[in-house]
Amino acid sequence: MVERAQDLVKIDVSGLVFRGCFKDVSKRHFPVVDLILNILKIVQNTRWGSGIAIHPITSGPALLSLQADVATITLDQPDNGNRIDGEMADALGEACRLIAEDDGLRLVVLTGNGNVFSIDDGSAPTGNPGRLVAQLAIPVLIALNGNATGPGLELALAGDLRVCVPTAKFGFPALAHGILPQDGGTQRLPRLVGPAWAKDMLLTGRTVDAEEALSIGLVNRVALQPGGLAALVEELTAQIVGGSPLGARYAKEAVGKGMDLSLDQGLALEADLNVMLQSTSDRAEGIKSFLEKRGPEFTGS
């Protein structure tokens, strides 16, 4: 289990104060020295929040950091377009494992370093990181800082919400290389945009811009300016984290599983999850805070 805020120790690096947990550090995949040396690099790639309380967890092609109850995964191979190769897929898998073990987290933000999110170079894809991202119980917000094509778009489709910069473009050029998407592209895309638009993108290999992506439901929101993505992510983060963490998990489960059920089965699932939620401390806190005319203090229990 990843330790929470009360178990963190402070490290002073170059005049900036960060918090990092060193309990059971022998179980990490990197030594403490490497952790400290990577702090400044992680700061440069973490664009959300105040940038003060940063808890670095991993190093490598996909950086995982914790800030309060939000985890940020940053694809960090801008020199090759953040391509989803074997090393990147493994790093994403490790990040997802650590996130799944931390019951205190409420949201995952997945973004990229550089001018693209993740682009296809025509080589055969490696691994299935999208499947691991989709299996996370908490909401996953994809912050598309640039183009997402091929396996990169498949990874983006595995999230729950997608926001992008106005210059971003999306596409599946795989068929032009004789390759079929293999990380959920042929299945998650039609569930988002419908089979007609999905076939349009898959069969033609054409790219769609941010405006068209918004109109067909591929992305949820588009930043008004290229530099406005961080503000948009912060706004959505505050809205999601401000709600009931168990409610968010159950809502994600109801929608995700309900897509593969009949309407009657989906309604039964919704009813079951509502019964479970009614018996939680968070539900009682929601009622109490409403009656007392104050903001709720959810604990996730």
N, C-alpha and C positions, 0 to 999 in steps of 0.2 A: 504494500500500500504506500503510495506517495504521501509523504508527511504534509500536514497542513500548516497554516500560518503560525500557530502557537509553538510549533517545533522548529521554526526556522532560526538561523543565526545570521548575523549581519557581517558583510564583508565590505571593506572600504577599498575601492579600486579607482585610482586616478581622481580622487575627490568626490566620486559618486557612490552613494550607498545602495547596495543591492542586497537582497535576501536570498540565501541558498541553503538547502538542506543537505547535511552531510551524514545523517544517520544511515547506517547500513551501506555506506558508500562503497564497500568492497564488492557489493553486488552490482554496482554500475558497470557499464561497459567502457568507462574511461576513468583515468585517475583524477584526483582532486586538482592537480596542477593544470591538466588540460581543461578542466572545468573553468578555472579562473581565467586562463588565457582566452577562452572562447566567449567570456561574458561581453566584452566590447563588440564582438562580431554579432552576437545575438541582439544587442541593443540596436545596432544599425538595421537589423532586419525585422524588428518588432515595432510596428507602426501604430499600435492601438494603445489607448489609455495614457496614463501620465508618464510611463517610461521609467518609473522609479522602482517599484517592487517587482523585480523580474527574477524568476526562479528557473534557471537553465537546467534542463533535464538531459538532453542529448546533444551530441555534436555530429557533424557529417553532412550528407546532402539534404537531409530534412531536419531542420532544427525545431525542437519542441521546447517551449517555455510556458511557465505558469505565471499568471498575474491574478491574484485573488482566486476567484472560482472560474476563471476563463483560461482555457488552454489555447495556445497559438502554435500552429505548425507552419513553418515557412520552407517552401521548396528553395534550396539554396545552391543551385548549380546554374547560375545565369549564363555562364560561358557556353553551355551547350543547350540553352533554351529550357532549362529545368526538365529535360527529357526524362521520361519514366523508364530508366534502365534498371538492371538488376539491383544495383546498389541503392538507387532511390527507392525502389519497391521495398527492399528490406528495411530501410530506414523508416519508411512510412508504416510498415508493419510493427516495428518496435515502438513507434510513437503511439499507435493505436492501442497496443498492449498496455502501455503505461497509463494512458487515459482511461481505459476500461477498468483498471485496478483502483482508480481514485474516485471514490463515491462522493467526494466533495465538489467535483466539477459540475458546472451547469451548462457550459457551452464550449464548443470547439470552433476556432476561426482558422481556416486553411487558406493560405495565400502563397504568393511566389515572390522571390527577390529578383529585381531587374525589371525589364520592360515587357516581359511575357509571363504568363502563368505557367504554361507548359505546352510545348509544341512538338509536333510529330516530325521526325526526320526521315521517315520512310522505312526504318528498320523494323524488324519483327518485335512486337511488344514483349515485355518480360514481367511476369508476376501479375497479381490481381489486387493491387492496393485499393481499388475502388470497392471491392467486396468488403474489405476490412473497415473502411470508412463508413460504409452503409450499415454495418453491424453495430456501430456505436449506439448506445442507448440514449445519449444526450443529443440535443440539436447540434448540427454541424452547419456553420455558415461559411460559404465559399466566397472569398474576396478575390475576384478576378482582376488582377492588376494589369492584365494584357491578354494577348491571344491565348486561346486554349484549343488545341486541335488533337485529333487522334486519341491516344491514351490519356493525354492531359484533359481533354474534354470528358472522357469517360470518368476520370477522377472527379471532375467538377459535378457531373451528374449524380454522383454518389452522395452528395451533400443534401441538406434539407432546404436551404435557401441559397440563392446565387445573386450576388451583386457585382457590378463590373464598372470599369472606366468606360467613357463614351467612345474610346478608340478601339476597344476590344473586338476581335473577330473570332468566330467559332466554326469548326467544320470537321468532317471525317473524310480525309483524303485516302483512307486505307485501301479502298477498292482499286484505286489507280495504281497501287503497288502490289496488287494481288493478295491483299491481306484483309481479313474480316475482323472487325472489332471483337475483342475477346474479354473485356473487363466490364461487360454490362452495357455497352453502347447500343446494341440492337434491341435491348430490353428496356432500359431506363429511359432512353430518348422518346420512344412512342408513348410511354406512360406520362411523360411531361408535356409533350407538344402534340400528341395524337399520331396515329400511324401515317397519315398523309404527309405531314411535314417531316416526319422521321424518314420516310422513304425518299422524299425529295432530297434531304441532306445526304443520306447514305448512298443513294444510287448515283447522284450527280457528282458528289464530292465537293460541291460548292461551299463557300464560306458565307456566313451571315454576319452582318454587322450588329452592333449593340442595339440599335433601334429596332431592327427586325427581330432580334433575339427576344427583346422585351415584348414585342407584339405577339409572338407565337408562344410565349410562356417559357422560353428556355432560361431566361433570367428573371428575377423578381423586381429588381430595381437597377437603374443606371445612374451613376453619379453625374451631376450636372456639368462638372469640370473634371479634367484628368486628375487634378490634385484633390478632388473631393471624396475619394474613396474612403479615406480614413475616417472622415466625419460621418459618412453613411454607415460604416461598420460600427462606429461608436454608438450611433443612434440605435441601431438594431440590437446591439449588445445590451444596452441599458434596458431596452424594452423586454428582451427575452429573459435576462438575468433578474429583472425586477419582478417577474411572475413566479408562480409556484414551480419549483424544480421538479417535483413529482408530477404535477399537472402537465408540464412540458414533455416529460418522458412518456406519459400515458397518451398524450395527444399524438406524439410521433408514432407510437406503437399502433394506435387506432387507425391512423391514416395509412401507415406502411403496410400493416397486415390486412387492413380492410380492402386494399386494392386487389388482393388475391382471393377475396371471399365474395359470396353472394351478398346481396343487400341485407337479407335477413340475418345472415351470419355476422356481417359487419355491425349491424345494430345490436346484436347480442354481445359482441365483443365490447362495444361502446358502453353498454349497460354494466357489464362486469367490471370494466375499468372505473366507471363512476362509483360503483359500490366500494371498490378498493380505496379510491381517493377519499370517500366520505369518512373512512375510519382512520385517517391519518391526522397527526398533530398539525400539519400544515393547513388542512381544511378547517380545523378548529381555530387556528390563528387567523385565517382569512375572515371568518365570521366575526371573531372578537375584534380584529382591527377595524372592520367596517362599522361595528356598533360603537367603537370608541373613537371613530373618525380620525384614524391615524394610518400610516403606511404599515403594511404587514411585514413581519420579520420571520420569513420562512427559514426552516432548518433542513428541509429535505427529508423529514421523517413523519 
